[in-house]
Amino acid sequence: MEMNQYLTMFIDESREHLQTMNENLLELENNPDDIDIVHNIFRSAHTLKGMSATMGFEDLASLTHEMENVLDLVRNGKLKMDTDITDVLFQCFDSLEAMVEDIANGGSGQLDVSETVQTLKAIMSGDFKGSSREAQTSPAQPSQANRTSSLTLDQYQLTVLKQSLESGHRVYWIQVVIDANCVLKAARAYMVFNALEQVSEIVHSSPSVEEIEQEKFDDRFSVFVVTQQEPDAIRERIMSVSEIAQTEVAEMDEARLQEWNNEAETVKEAVKSEQPDQAKGTGEPVKKEKKPDRAAAGGQVSRTIRVDLDRLDQLMNLLSELLIDRVRLESLAEEIKNYDLIETVEHLVRVSTDLQNIVLKLRMVPVEAVFNRFPRMVRDIARSLNKKVNLVITGAETELDRTVIDEIGDPLVHLLRNSLDHGLESPEERKRAGKEETGNIYLRAFHSGNHVFIEIEDDGRGIDRDKVLQSAVKKNLIDESEGEQMSDVEVFNLLFSSGFSTAEKISDLSGRGVGLDVVKSKITALGGQVSVHSQKGIGTRFTVQLPLTLSIISAMLIRLGEEKYAIPLSSIVETAIMMRDEIRLVHGMQMISYRDHIIPIVSLKEVLECPDTGEAEQDEMNVVIIRKGEKLAALIVDELIGQQEIVLKSLGPYLSRTFAISGATILGDGQVALIIDTNSLVK
Amino acid sequence: MAEELKVIVFSLGSETYGVEVGQVRSIERMMPMTRVPKTPAFVKGVIQLRGSVVPVIDLRGRFGLEETEYTDNTRIIIVSINDMEVGLIVDNATDVIDIDEDRIEDPPEIVGGIKAKYLRGVAKLDDDRLIVLLNLVEVLNKDEIVQLEQMEEA
C-alpha cells in the first residue's frame, strides 16, 4: 500500500497540531486552572495519536496515547495541573517534535520514549512526586514499551479461566507475531481473531481488541483462549492466516495461571518503584543524543504548506499589475535606449516570466479532482442502462487552473453520459456486431502547448451521419441540399447546435436536445473548444481543448487606424499578406481564396466602426486568418504589431455585453486595448 | 438635528449637481480613452485607472444634453454603484459640501432637461444656490442602455 502520498499531509498536519499544542502549553503554564486549554491540548494529542497510528509510527502513537491519558484525568478534574506536569508535557512535546521532524527528514520516527512514557504513567498512577491524587484503580493501558509482560488478567478473567479448567476445557496463552512487512496488521490480527473464535473463546487479549483494531500494536499480540482443541490445531489455524511470522501456543493450568499473574504484578511494581527516580532525573531527554544521525538521513519528503485561496488570487492580481508595468518598462527602455536600463529591464523580464510561471503553477490543480467521481457515476449509469462498460482513465495528474477545474465538471459529466447513452451499444447489439460485450470508455487528459486536452472516447456504434442529417433537416437547422455537401466533421458539429437530439428514445439521462449545445457554450465560455470525431461502428471521440489559465493569454496586437486591438493567439490560424483585388463577391459576401478554400473576408475597421483616418487603401492587405471550430475567416487589419502576453481585464459590468469585444488589456504605454472576440465575427 | 449628507458638487451647463461622497471613488482629469465600438454615443470609452479598466460616459450625452468640447476644467468623477465602477464626464467638479437631509426636497418634473427619475432631490443651500442630487442607480441603469441601443438600431 502506498503511504507516501499521505506522508506529506501527515507531516503538515502533525506540525500544525504540535504548533497548537505548544501554544496551548505555554498558555496553560500561565493559567494552570483553565480546563479549556487542557481540552485543546487533549484534542491535538488525540488527533496526533490517531494519525500516527494510522501511518504506523508506533512511538509517536504510544507517547501521545499516554499524554492523552494524563490530560484526560486533568480535564475530568481528577488530577490537578502543576508545574511538574507541565514540564513533563513539554518534554513530551519536545519528543513528539523530534519524531515528526525525523519523519519529515525521511526517518522512521522511532525514538525511545519509554522514559517519558513511564513518567506519564507515574503521574497517572499518582506515584509521581507523591501527587495528591487518590490512587488510580485500573492499571494504565499497556503500551508497546512493555507489551508482553503487561498481559495481566483481572480477577474476573482469572476466575473464568479457572472455572473453564475445572469444567475440562483447556486454556492456552497464545502469542502471535505478524510479519514485519505486513501493511494491514490490524486486518491480519482480525483474521487471527476470527480463526480463533471459530474454535475457542477469547478471554483476554493484549493489547486490547480496540487497540489492535486501530493498529496500535507493534508486531505481536497475545491472547488467552478457552477451547477443547489441541495446541497444534490452534497453531495451524493461526498460521493459515497469511503474513503471520510466528505463533507460540502455551497450555496453562491453574498453577501457572496464578504464577503468571503474580509475575506480571511484580513487573508492574518494579516499573512503578523505578519511576520517581527517573522522573526527577530527567535532565536530558534520550532523543537529543540520537538526533544527529537521523538528520543526516536527509529530507526526502516534499514540503507543502496550505494557503488560503484568496491570498493566491491576490498574488495573481498583484502579478498582473507587475506584468503591466513590465511591458511599460520594456517600451520605455526601448525609447530611452540606455544600455544599463535595457539590461536591467531584460533581467526583470526574465525574472517576472519565471515568477509568472510559478504563480500560475500555484493555482494548478490535478484534474483528478474532477475525474474522481466519474468511475462511480459511470458504473451507476451503465447499470441503469443495462450496459456493460469499462472506464479507463489516464492522465488524471494533468493540471489545470483551479477556475477551469471548478467549471469543467458539468460539461464532462454530460459528455460521459452522452457516450454511455448514445455511443455505447447494449451488450446484445455489441455481440451482434462482433464486439466484446463490455464497452470501453476512455477518459484521457494531457498537456499540449498552452492547452490541456480532455478526450472522451468510446468504442460504440459511432455517429450515423445520415441520421444526424435527417434530424437536422427535420429541425430546420439545414436544408437537404446543404446537407449533402457537408463534410463529416461539419455534420458532426451539428450535434452541438441548440435544439438537436438524435436519440430515438428519450431517456432521463440525455436526449432531450439540451446537452451538447450547453456543453459547447460552457467550454467556449472557458476559452476552450470542443470537437468530435467519429467512425461508424468503431466509436466516437469528443475532444475538449482548454486553456491552461484564464487570466494571462498570448495575443496578437493589431492596429486599425489609430486604435490598437488584441486578438487571442488561440483563435489565430496564421497571418498573411493578401492582394486586395483577390477579393471576390459570392452571394453578396466578400470572400477570398485561402489554401484551396474560399473563406469570408471582413474589414475589422468597418466591423468595429473605426473612425476614418484617411489612410489610403493599399493593394496589399495584412490579414489575420481566424478559426472558429472548423470555420475560417480572414480579417483585414492595418498593421500587425506583434505577439504579446496580455493580462485579461474585464470591461466591467457596465459594458458587459459589447459586440465583438471579450475584454480589455492594458498596454505598455498605459493605454487600454480591447480584446476582439473572434467567435462573434465568424458566422 | 437631521443627518448631514456630504456631496461632491459639479456642474453641467448652468446647473449645479451633487453626488454623495460615499458613491465617489475618485475625481480624475481628462485622460486618453479607448473607444469601445458599438456602444451608445455617450459611452466615451474605457480608461485605465490603477490597473483596472473603467468605462467612462459623458453625463451630458447620457441626459440628452448637447455635448461640449472638453476643457481643462473637465473632470471624470469615478463612481461605484453596486460594485460597478463608471466614470462620469462633467464640466467641472468644484466643491464638497454638507447638506442637511431636511433641506432635500422632491425633484420637480424636469430640471435642466433631466427627467425626474434620474434625480434624487433638490437641495437649497444657505446662499440660495440650488443643488440637484442625482440618483446614480437610475443614471447607470443598464436596462435603459439596452433600450437606447435598440432605439438607435431601429
Interface residues (C-beta under 8 A of the other chain):
Chain A: S320 E321 I324 E563 V607 L608 E609 C610 P611 K649 S650 L651 G652 P653 Y654 L655 R657 T658 F659 A660 I661 A664 I666 G670 Q671 V672 A673 L674
Chain B: P32 M33 T34 R35 V36 P37 K38 T39 V43 G45 V46 I47 Q48 G51 S52 V53 V54 P55 D83 M84 E85 V86 L140 K142 V146
